[in-house]
Amino acid sequence: MIIKTASYIQSECDWRKCPAPIFPEYAFIGRSNVGKSSLINMLVNNKSLAKTSSKPGKTQTINHFIINNNWYLVDLPGYGFAKISKSMREKWQKMISDYLLFRENLQLVFVLVDSRIEPQQIDINFINNLGESGIPFAIIYTKTDKISKAKTDSTIQKMKNVLSETWEELPPIFKSSAIESAGKEEILNYIEKINNNFNNI
C-alpha cells in the first residue's frame, strides 16, 4: 500500500461521537511510551501527524485520522504507567473499552509491545481481554533498532510461549522500527488485505 494522503479528523472521549463508520478502521494501542505515535507517523509518512512525547500519557482521547480517503487510523491512549489519578485512569479504561467493544467498523487492533522488554503481565492481560471479547488484533514489536535481531526474536518467542499456554492460534506478529521504517510495508500490506475484504462485503 502506498500512502498518498493522511490527515487528522477529530478527537473524542465518547465512541458514539467518532466519525461515521463508513470506512474500515484500525486502532493502535500499547503501554505508555511504547513508541506508538512515532510508529504511526512512520507508517503514514508524516513526522507530525500523531503527537509524540517523551512523557507517558500524551494521548488522552480517541484520535481519528483518515488515510488515502478510504480507511481510518485511530490513535488510542496508552495503558499502564501514565502518571494520572485513579479516577482519570478508570475514565480512560472505560473510554477505551467502550470504543473497542462497540465501534462497528473496527477491523483490527494493533497492540504495540516494546521489543526491549520481557513479556509484561499488563500486555498479556490486555491481549487476553481482546481475545475474550472477540476483538481481532495483531501485535507490533516496536524499537527493534535499539537491540539485536537475536534479542528481538528471543523476546517475541517468550511472548509466544506465554500466549500458547491459553491460545490455540497465535495472532499475527510484526517487528518494527520507526527510525529505520522497518515493518512498514508488512503492516500496510496487512491493512490493505483487510480493506479489500471490507470493500467486497
Secondary structure as GFF3:
##gff-version 3
##sequence-region A 1 201
A	DSSP	beta_strand	6	12	.	.	.	ID=ss1
A	DSSP	three_ten_helix	15	17	.	.	.	ID=ss2
A	DSSP	beta_strand	25	30	.	.	.	ID=ss3
A	DSSP	alpha_helix	36	43	.	.	.	ID=ss4
A	DSSP	beta_strand	62	67	.	.	.	ID=ss5
A	DSSP	beta_strand	71	75	.	.	.	ID=ss6
A	DSSP	alpha_helix	86	102	.	.	.	ID=ss7
A	DSSP	beta_strand	106	114	.	.	.	ID=ss8
A	DSSP	alpha_helix	121	132	.	.	.	ID=ss9
A	DSSP	beta_strand	137	142	.	.	.	ID=ss10
A	DSSP	three_ten_helix	144	146	.	.	.	ID=ss11
A	DSSP	alpha_helix	149	164	.	.	.	ID=ss12
A	DSSP	beta_strand	173	175	.	.	.	ID=ss13
A	DSSP	alpha_helix	184	199	.	.	.	ID=ss14
###
